[in-house]
Amino acid sequence: MRASESRGSCPRANTATRVEHPPRAFEQIPKRHYASLKQNTGLKIGRLRGREGFAMSATRDTLTITDNRTGKQYEVPVKDGTIRAMDLRQIKAGEEDFGLMTYDPAFMNTASCKSTITYIDGDRGILEYRGYPIEQLAEQSNYLEVAYLLLHGELPTEKQLADWRWNITHHTFINENIKKVLDGFHHSAHPMGMFEAMVAALSTFYPEAKNIEDAACRRKQIHRLIAKVPTIAAFAFRHRIGLPYSYPDNDLSYEGNFLNMMFKTTELKYQPNPVLERALSVLFILHADHEQNCSTNAMRSIGSAHTDPYSALAGAAAALYGPLHGGANEAVLRMLNEIGSVERVPEYVRRVKAGEFKLMGFGHRVYKNYDPRATIIKQIAYEVFDVTGKDPLLDLALELERIALEDEYFVKRKLYPNVDFYSGIIYRAMRFPVDMFPVLFAIPRTSGWLAQWVELLEDPEQKIARPRQIYLGRRTRDYVAMKQRDGAAAGQAAGAGGEA
Ligand code: ACO
């Protein structure tokens, strides 16, 4: 599109509701100046109807940009509250110019995809999967049903759910050779490191998974992955503590079977506690998807290279492992242990405010309100404690939350507890060791990652993910032979990556 051309396909705004305040720049241009403006800028002024010597406001879904370097104006479409970054490329300061780009480290204001899976309103604390509020799903659904919903877009019928459950249940075993890979890990290996490696290793057992264009083949890998991640997680845990592996039990629910593989010892048949089984299902529902978070972005980015889903999911799990993301639940527990007592909370908060460290489990890129998942988790904590006995860390966490939510530092920055603040306390009460927490996040997020992966592959607008950069380093210079590199030359070379 050339400067000042308009896009005919752009839908018109509903003028009654969409444009209440006409853009002043056009409103105040006297009519007699139109001709020169049109001449100088190339703008199609004819589209702006005059009124008593003044231009009417433009009431279409477009954005007009004036490039003050050249004086040119451009009109780009606005759709779904967004402009396309590629529409800016036409804006050039000269013939040689590459064209305007946007700079957005950490994707603070850039949509990388269109999605119909998860909706978040961070200001109002709303989370929906496929349009269903998280509160209703947590109360009435179970994890496998939610996984189906995320992947298929609709809640399953009874028959669809039975088939889905059958397919998942009958893929829970892992190849015996995977256990040999697991045996190679040191006894103190972190379970999340083992989890990532095992998931990546699965790709070597299912080479047909590379056939990502084939929907039936994709479905098979989806069944396998959702089914096998609890087995891998539980086996990693048992390897660490030196217990024999407990094999999947097809009579149990997804969550009950996971508890069986984790905790079964000498009993002939493991009977999961129904309250804990249900609590685990709710926790899994809450963690199943969260739109374009760091690990999902990793899944999509790796998947965009048409990598098989096992390798892509291992990469997503690696992103989740970080303490700023899914590793935060582990960090919260370590933090609470370090604080140790309610009396020490004010001093800890003082140090957070002084910038010494962050309050783990607080803050979120999207939520500037209470994370709705944290509200639900706080409620089920009490149901779990009725069975397990209250974890003393709960009082500490509640006091930390109370002080933080009253403090101006947190209020001003809209920092609220996120999903990870209370989940660790519940997991600990259920006897999961602290370093299993990120793995407990990865198990349910597998369905979300896979739903996002399928959406990516089916989106005709998606291509291999490849951001641009602003290159600020040195340009073409001659290689310096080793013996000619004195201190000054070496210093120059070292500075090559820095400012130029
Ligand atoms: N404790 C203290 N201060 C914080 C915290 C925190 N947990 N989180 C943010 N802030 C402060 C920042 O220092 C910054 O202050 P400033 O404006 O004075 O510089 C301000 O709040 C804005 O924070 P950003 O870092 O710009 O927010 P961002 O969106 O980049 O980071 C994140 C979000 C990574 C979640 C951050 O809040 C954090 O590190 N929290 C702790 C880790 C955590 O709980 N992660 C789990 C997130 S949920 C999930 O991934 C499953």
Boltz pocket constraint, residues with backbone or C-beta under 6 A from the ligand:
constraints:
  - pocket:
      binder: B
      contacts: [[A, 293], [A, 323], [A, 324], [A, 325], [A, 326], [A, 328], [A, 352], [A, 357], [A, 358], [A, 359], [A, 360], [A, 361], [A, 362], [A, 363], [A, 364], [A, 365], [A, 366], [A, 413], [A, 415], [A, 418], [A, 419], [A, 420]]
      max_distance: 6.0
